[in-house]
């Protein structure tokens, strides 16, 4: 009987540890740049512009990104050339 209780407690601890690890993994995944919505640089590039205007901005690695302003989630942001429009609407 005592061994059975110890096994149940050990199983419970293992499950709780696994669940807390999965939850932390999701938060870490979000912090690694997999955020929703356009990056701040894409929004800034379209400030004082209209949908359809061509713009350029510096990418994450300092490269020049050619883009067009599009409305995404109610705000204007630069969408790099070649990216599917449907993906953002």
N, C-alpha and C positions, 0 to 999 in steps of 0.2 A: 504494500500500500504506500509506504513512504517513498519507494523508488518511483512509483507511478506519479506521485505529486511532484517530485523533483524533475522528472521528464517533462511534465506539463508546464512547469515554471520555465524550464530551459527552452521549450518550444515557444512559449509566449514571449520570452526575452528576445529570441531570435527573430520572430515575426515583427515585433516592435522595432527592433534595430533595422531590419530590412525596410520597413515602411518609412522610418525617419530618413534613411539613406536615399530612398526614391524621391522623397519630397525635397531634399537638399539638392539633388541632381537637377531637378526642374528649375529651381531658382538659379543655380549656377549656369545652366544652359541659357537662361534669359540674360544673365549678366555678360555672357561672352559675345554679345552683339547680335543675338537673334531676337531683336526687339521688333515690335509691330510698328508700322508706320515709317514714313521717310526719315532719313537722318537730318539733323539740323542744317547741314551744309546744303542739302537739296531744297530745304524750305527757304533759307536765306538767299539762295540764287534766284528765286522767283519773287522776291520782295519787290513791289512796285512794278510787276510784270503782269501779263495777261495769259490765260490758257492758250497754248499753241506757240508762244514766244520761244525762240531758241536761246539757250543760255549755256555757259560753261562754268564749272566750279571745280575746286580741288578735291580729289577723291581721298580716301583713307590713307593711301600711300603717297600722296602728294602729286599724283598724276592728274592731268587735265581731263575732265569728263565733259563730253558734249552731250547736251540733253535738251529736252523740251518741257516747258511748264505744263503741268496737268493738275486737275483737281483730284486730290486723294483724301478721302475721309473728311471732306469739307474744307480742305485748305490747299493752296497752290504749292506744288513742289516740283522740282526738276526730276524728270524720269530719263535716265540715260538712253541714248539712241540704241535701238535694237532690243530693248526690253519690251515684253508684251504688255500692251495697255490693259488687257483684261485682268491681268494679275493684280493690278492696282485699284481697279474700280470696285 
